[in-house]
Amino acid sequence: MRTVLYMEIMSAMQFNPVFKETYQRLVAAGKTKKVTLVASVRKMSVILKSMLRDGVMWEDQKYENHC
């Protein structure tokens, strides 16, 4: 599971503006790359869990300030 989430967040940080901004913000705040990866994976899992719970599809604007 960890490997899958790691690969997903690496892709998301390159192509998804929500996760890219989160990663850049944390790096700018002086966090280590490993900490930013873990925080981004957690953000992704919280968003995915809420999407499954509510039965909705991904919307970039909806999740920009989430978590």
C-alpha positions, 0 to 999 in steps of 0.5 A, a space after each residue: 500500500 505504501 508503495 502505491 501511495 508513494 508512486 501516486 503522490 509523486 505523479 500528483 505532485 507533478 501534474 495536479 495543482 492541488 498537491 503541487 502547491 501543497 508540496 511547494 508550500 511545505 518545502 518553502 516552510 523548511 520541511 524535509 522532502 520526506 516530511 512533505 511526501 508523508 504530509 501529501 500522502 495523508 492529504 491525498 488519503 483524506 481527500 480520497 476517503 471523503 470522496 468515497 464517503 460522499 460518492 463524488 468525483 474529483 474537482 480541483 477547486 473543491 480541494 485546494 484549501 482542504 486539510 
